[in-house]
Amino acid sequence: MNTATAPYFGHTLIQTRILRAAATDARDGFVVVGARLTGKSALLHHLAASLTAPAQGEARGGAPRPLALYVDCAQCQSHAGFWRALPTAVAGRTPPDPTGNLDGLYDHFMQMLSAAGKPEQRLTILLDNVDHLLLQVAQPALLCAQLCQLAAHALLVLSTQHPLYNLSTAVADSLLCNMTHLFLGLLEQEAATAWLAHHLDSLGVNLDILDTDDAVRDAILAYTGRHPFLLHKLGDCLAEMLPMLPAPPTLGQPLLPFLRLRLAEHGRPLFRAQRNLFLAPPAHVARGALLWLLDHMRRSPVRLDTLAPDRQSALNWLINQAVAAADADDEAITYRLYSPLLADFLEQAPGDIHTDEHSAAQLSATVRQDVETWPLYDKLTKIEASLLRYLQQHSRKIVSTEQLLADVWKRPNASSRRVQEAIRRLRLQLEQQQPPVGEIKNERGRGYRFVPA
């Protein structure tokens, strides 16, 4: 599904599903979820072009393709700015705002849709970076409700870095979360190979290498990890190599070390962004489990069926972040870091990207001191083990009883006596542990705080 002006590769199933919904009267709507630099904006721009361009082989004067409306919500500075941007994208100019308030702007656009009736062209509204807007507006629940009403008039396709149900309580409680979530990840092998062929062809490099030398092709694709950002940067790296190649230019094994070196340099913005995420994961991802996985996958793959529940949850998040790649054989499915270049970057742990709280040394130390290595866990019940993991992940921070009921017991409305009794039993176990690993302090009226030994 490439356009003549801007070739696009991969995510074929996602494209097909959205385009099919746009061509019918489907009203479900979609949320395209992808980490930074995985190509969410490129996909939405490609969908916009596909929806507004004439169908292949369509005769002039035939049925028009559905109309697409693209808005980058990161450019909307406010709730009102968003409702100004939509009619501006339709009419090409800022709409009149006689009322000067949010309700007037919203009503104005909804009246535009109602006045149009049922158009021959199905309207598809592509809202890029919608999480940016939902996290900064003063009334996210109201915006969610308005978007749900908008979905009754057009097919909505939203892009976000995280699933809507993980953004905030106000968003999670809205009907907007019922939209189908589609997760962008690493590209398919065929798409990655096609992207590599596109780079080689645009540079005039002999394409026979892709058919005659599988080792070279596989090594190049392994460096990229089939990640959209690295595949994009691959073209720059190949252009640097072009002056070194004989005429007619071709690739070979001797050039692979240079290509790996340059792609590692071009990929630093991606690796830096990913490492910063690892150091400050979202609340629902256990940091200790995440760092254990990264340290383990840096050296060898892991099997899903061997992981504790919190590590499975962390692995699921890494898959959504396009960091963990799957390999399947006759015995099991294993997961590894998507590229050896990321593994090298984490191994080197450059000091120029550490945060105020975590240095490269602290990162390695945290992995080595993973709380689940404590023999104490063998003596705990399942709920006590989950409670200790949670308290350790929030070391030195006050955690309320309500927070423990919601995040550990998954029963926010349960009695606080559950927490009190579990804390009492866990304290007894901690007191008997030698050498000591820490203690749970009671912060009167506020909750509990785990203090490591």
C-alpha positions in Angstrom: 0.0 0.0 0.0 2.5 2.5 -1.1 1.8 5.9 -2.7 3.8 7.2 -5.5 5.0 10.2 -3.6 5.7 8.7 -0.2 6.3 4.9 -0.1 4.9 3.3 3.0 5.8 -0.1 4.3 4.2 -2.6 6.7 1.3 -2.7 9.1 -0.7 -4.2 6.3 -3.4 -5.8 8.5 -4.0 -2.5 10.4 -4.2 -0.5 7.1 -6.7 -3.0 5.7 -8.9 -3.0 8.7 -9.1 0.8 8.9 -9.6 1.2 5.1 -12.3 -1.4 5.1 -14.2 0.3 7.9 -13.9 3.6 6.1 -15.4 2.1 3.0 -18.4 0.8 4.9 -20.8 2.2 7.5 -18.8 0.8 10.4 -18.9 3.1 13.5 -16.5 1.4 15.9 -13.5 3.7 15.5 -9.8 2.8 16.1 -7.0 3.8 18.4 -3.6 3.3 16.9 -1.2 2.7 19.8 2.5 3.0 19.3 5.6 4.2 21.1 7.6 7.3 20.0 9.3 6.9 16.6 7.3 3.9 15.5 5.6 5.7 12.7 2.1 6.6 14.0 2.0 9.9 12.2 3.4 8.4 9.0 0.6 5.8 9.1 -2.1 8.4 9.6 -0.7 10.5 6.7 -0.6 7.5 4.5 -4.2 6.6 5.4 -5.3 10.2 4.7 -3.7 10.0 1.2 -5.2 6.5 0.5 -8.7 7.7 1.5 -8.7 10.8 -0.6 -6.8 9.5 -3.7 -8.8 7.9 -6.6 -9.0 4.1 -6.4 -6.7 2.3 -8.7 -8.4 1.8 -12.0 -11.3 4.0 -11.1 -12.8 5.7 -14.1 -13.2 9.5 -14.0 -16.6 10.4 -12.8 -17.0 7.2 -10.8 -17.9 6.9 -7.1 -15.5 9.1 -5.1 -13.3 7.6 -2.4 -14.1 8.6 1.3 -12.9 11.9 2.5 -10.2 12.0 5.2 -9.6 14.8 7.7 -6.2 14.9 9.5 -5.5 17.0 12.6 -2.3 16.9 14.7 -3.6 17.3 18.3 -0.1 18.1 19.5 -0.5 21.5 17.7 -3.8 22.2 19.5 -2.9 24.2 22.6 -6.3 23.8 24.3 -9.7 22.2 24.3 -11.1 25.1 22.3 -8.1 25.1 20.0 -9.0 21.5 19.0 -12.5 22.5 18.0 -11.1 25.4 16.0 -8.7 23.1 14.2 -11.4 20.7 12.9 -13.5 23.2 10.9 -10.3 24.9 9.8 -9.1 21.6 8.4 -12.4 21.3 6.5 -12.7 24.9 5.2 -9.0 25.9 5.1 -9.6 28.9 7.3 -10.4 29.6 10.9 -14.2 29.5 11.5 -16.1 32.5 12.9 -16.4 32.3 16.7 -19.3 34.7 17.7 -19.8 33.1 21.1 -16.1 32.9 22.0 -16.7 29.8 24.2 -16.0 26.1 24.0 -19.7 25.1 23.6 -20.1 27.5 20.6 -17.0 26.0 18.8 -18.2 22.4 19.4 -21.7 23.2 18.3 -20.5 25.0 15.2 -18.6 21.9 14.0 -21.3 19.5 14.8 -23.8 21.7 12.9 -21.4 21.6 9.9 -21.6 17.8 10.0 -25.4 17.7 10.5 -26.0 20.2 7.7 -24.0 18.1 5.3 -26.5 15.2 5.8 -25.2 11.8 4.6 -22.6 12.7 2.0 -21.5 10.6 -0.8 -18.0 10.7 0.6 -17.7 9.0 4.0 -15.8 11.3 6.4 -12.9 9.7 8.3 -11.3 11.9 11.0 -7.7 11.1 11.8 -6.6 12.6 15.1 -2.8 12.3 15.6 -1.2 12.5 19.1 -4.6 12.7 20.8 -3.1 11.6 24.1 -1.2 14.9 24.1 -4.5 16.8 24.2 -6.3 14.5 26.6 -3.5 14.8 29.2 -3.4 18.6 29.1 -7.0 19.8 28.8 -8.8 20.8 32.0 -11.9 18.6 31.2 -10.7 15.3 29.6 -14.0 13.6 30.4 -15.9 16.3 28.5 -13.6 16.0 25.5 -14.0 12.2 25.5 -17.8 12.6 25.6 -17.6 15.0 22.7 -15.4 12.7 20.6 -17.9 9.8 21.3 -20.6 12.0 19.8 -18.4 12.9 16.9 -17.9 9.2 16.2 -21.6 9.0 15.4 -21.1 11.2 12.4 -17.6 10.0 11.1 -15.1 7.2 11.5 -12.6 8.2 14.1 -9.0 7.0 14.0 -6.9 8.2 16.9 -3.2 7.8 17.5 -1.6 7.7 21.0 1.6 6.5 22.7 -0.3 4.5 25.3 -3.7 2.7 25.4 -6.5 5.1 26.3 -7.4 3.1 29.4 -3.9 3.8 30.7 -3.9 7.6 30.2 -6.0 8.7 33.2 -9.0 7.7 35.3 -11.2 10.2 33.4 -10.3 8.7 30.1 -10.4 5.1 31.3 -14.0 5.7 32.5 -15.2 7.1 29.2 -16.9 5.2 26.3 -14.0 6.3 24.1 -12.0 3.3 25.5 -14.5 1.0 23.8 -12.8 1.9 20.4 -10.7 -0.9 18.9 -7.1 -0.6 19.9 -4.5 -1.5 17.2 -0.9 -1.8 18.4 1.9 -0.7 16.1 5.0 -2.7 16.6 8.0 -4.0 14.6 7.3 -4.4 10.9 6.7 -7.7 9.1 9.7 -9.4 7.6 8.4 -8.8 4.1 7.8 -5.1 4.7 11.3 -4.7 6.2 12.8 -6.5 3.1 10.8 -4.3 0.8 12.0 -1.1 2.6 15.6 -2.3 2.3 15.1 -3.0 -1.4 13.6 0.5 -1.8 16.7 2.1 -0.3 19.1 0.0 -2.5 17.1 0.8 -5.6 17.0 4.5 -4.9 20.8 4.5 -4.6 21.4 2.4 -7.6 22.8 -0.5 -5.6 22.6 -4.0 -7.2 19.4 -5.6 -5.8 20.6 -9.1 -6.6 22.3 -9.1 -3.2 18.9 -9.6 -1.6 18.4 -12.9 -3.5 21.9 -14.2 -3.7 23.3 -13.5 -0.3 20.8 -14.2 2.5 23.5 -13.7 5.2 24.0 -10.0 4.2 20.3 -9.3 3.9 19.5 -11.0 7.2 22.4 -9.2 9.0 21.2 -5.8 7.8 17.6 -6.5 8.8 18.8 -7.8 12.2 20.6 -4.5 12.8 17.4 -2.6 12.2 15.4 -5.0 14.2 12.6 -4.3 11.7 12.0 -1.0 13.6 10.5 1.7 11.5 12.9 4.4 12.8 16.0 2.3 12.1 14.7 1.2 8.7 14.2 4.9 7.8 17.7 5.8 8.9 19.1 2.8 7.0 18.8 4.9 3.8 21.1 7.6 5.3 23.7 4.9 6.3 23.6 3.3 2.8 24.1 6.7 1.2 27.2 7.2 3.3 28.6 3.9 2.1 27.8 4.6 -1.6 31.1 6.4 -2.3 33.0 3.4 -1.0 31.3 0.9 -3.4 32.7 -0.1 -6.8 30.7 0.5 -9.9 28.2 -0.9 -10.3 27.7 -0.6 -6.5 26.9 -3.8 -4.6 27.0 -4.9 -1.0 29.1 -7.6 0.7 30.2 -9.0 4.0 33.2 -6.6 4.5 30.8 -3.6 4.6 28.6 -4.9 7.4 30.8 -3.7 10.3 30.8 -0.2 8.9 27.0 -0.3 8.4 26.5 -1.5 11.9 28.7 1.2 13.3 26.9 4.0 11.4 23.4 2.7 12.1 24.2 2.5 15.8 25.0 6.2 15.7 21.9 7.2 13.6 19.8 5.2 16.1 20.9 6.9 19.2 17.8 9.2 19.5 15.7 6.1 19.4 17.8 4.2 22.0 18.0 7.2 24.2 14.2 7.7 24.2 13.7 4.0 25.0 16.2 3.9 27.8 14.6 6.9 29.4 11.3 5.0 29.3 12.9 2.0 31.0 14.1 4.2 33.8 10.6 5.6 34.4 8.0 3.1 33.3 4.3 3.7 33.8 2.8 2.8 37.2 1.3 -0.5 36.0 4.7 -1.9 35.0 6.9 -3.2 37.8 10.2 -1.5 37.5 12.2 -4.3 39.0 10.6 -6.9 36.7 11.2 -4.6 33.7 14.9 -4.1 34.5 15.4 -7.9 35.1 13.9 -8.6 31.7 16.1 -6.0 29.9 19.2 -7.4 31.6 18.2 -11.0 30.7 17.2 -10.3 27.1 20.4 -8.3 26.5 22.2 -11.7 26.9 19.7 -14.3 25.8 16.0 -14.7 24.9 13.3 -15.5 27.5 10.4 -17.8 27.4 7.0 -16.4 28.3 5.9 -19.6 30.2 8.9 -19.3 32.6 8.1 -15.7 33.7 6.3 -14.6 36.9 3.1 -12.6 36.3 4.7 -9.2 36.9 7.5 -10.0 34.4 4.9 -11.2 31.9 3.1 -7.8 32.4 6.5 -6.0 31.8 7.1 -8.1 28.7 3.7 -7.2 27.4 4.6 -3.5 27.8 8.0 -4.0 26.0 6.1 -5.7 23.1 3.8 -2.6 22.9 6.9 -0.4 22.9 8.3 -2.3 19.9 11.3 -3.3 22.1 10.7 -7.1 22.5 10.8 -9.2 19.3 9.4 -12.8 19.2 11.0 -15.8 17.7 9.1 -19.1 17.3 10.3 -22.7 16.9 8.7 -26.1 17.4 9.3 -26.0 21.2 8.3 -22.5 22.3 8.0 -18.8 21.6 11.0 -16.7 22.9 11.4 -13.0 23.2 14.6 -10.9 22.8 15.6 -7.3 22.3 14.6 -6.3 18.8 18.2 -5.2 17.8 21.7 -6.0 18.9 22.4 -2.3 18.6 20.0 -1.6 21.5 21.7 -4.3 23.5 25.1 -2.6 22.8 23.7 0.8 23.8 22.3 -0.5 27.1 25.6 -2.3 27.8 27.6 0.9 27.3 25.0 2.9 29.3 26.3 6.3 28.2 26.4 8.8 31.1 25.0 11.6 28.9 21.5 10.2 29.1 21.1 9.4 32.8 18.4 11.1 34.8 18.8 12.9 38.1 17.7 9.8 40.0 19.4 7.0 38.0 22.9 6.7 36.6 24.2 3.9 34.5 25.7 2.3 37.6 22.4 2.5 39.4 20.6 0.8 36.5 23.0 -2.2 36.6 22.8 -2.3 40.4 19.0 -2.3 40.4 19.0 -5.3 38.1 21.4 -7.2 40.3 19.4 -6.4 43.4 16.1 -7.5 42.0 13.9 -8.1 45.0 12.6 -11.4 43.6 15.9 -13.0 44.2 15.3 -12.9 48.0 14.7 -16.3 49.5 12.0 -14.7 51.5 9.6 -15.1 48.6 9.5 -18.9 49.0 7.8 -18.3 52.4 5.1 -15.9 51.3 1.6 -16.4 50.1 0.7 -15.2 46.6 -0.9 -12.0 47.9 1.9 -11.3 50.4 4.5 -11.7 47.6 2.5 -9.3 45.4 2.3 -6.8 48.3 6.0 -6.9 48.9 6.8 -6.5 45.3 4.6 -3.5 45.1 6.0 -1.9 48.2 9.6 -2.5 47.1 8.9 -0.9 43.7 7.6 2.1 45.6 10.4 2.1 48.2 10.5 5.1 50.5 7.2 6.4 49.2 4.0 6.5 51.1 1.4 4.2 49.6 -2.2 4.5 50.8 -4.5 1.7 51.7 -6.8 2.6 48.8 -3.9 2.4 46.4 -2.9 -1.0 47.7 -6.5 -2.3 47.4 -6.7 -1.0 43.8 -3.3 -2.0 42.5 -2.5 -5.2 44.5 -5.8 -6.7 45.4 -7.5 -5.3 42.3 -10.6 -4.6 44.5 -10.7 -0.9 45.2 -13.9 -1.1 47.2 -12.8 -3.9 49.5 -12.3 -3.6 53.3 -9.1 -2.0 54.5 -8.8 -4.8 57.0 -7.5 -7.0 54.1 -4.5 -4.6 53.8 -4.0 -4.4 57.6 -3.9 -8.1 58.1 -1.6 -8.8 55.1 0.8 -6.0 56.3 0.9 -7.6 59.8 1.8 -11.1 58.4 4.4 -9.6 56.0 6.0 -7.6 58.9 6.4 -10.9 60.8 8.2 -12.5 57.9 10.4 -9.5 57.4 11.4 -9.4 61.1 12.6 -13.0 60.8 14.6 -12.4 57.6 18.4 -12.6 58.0 20.2 -10.6 56.7 17.4 -8.0 57.0 15.9 -6.7 53.7 13.8 -3.8 55.0 10.8 -2.8 57.1 7.3 -1.5 56.5 6.6 1.7 58.4 3.1 2.9 59.3 2.5 6.6 58.3 -0.5 7.4 60.5 -3.5 8.5 58.5 -1.6 8.3 55.2 -0.6 4.7 54.5 2.6 2.6 54.5 6.2 3.1 53.5 8.7 0.4 52.7 12.3 1.3 53.8 15.0 -1.0 52.4 17.7 -2.2 54.8 
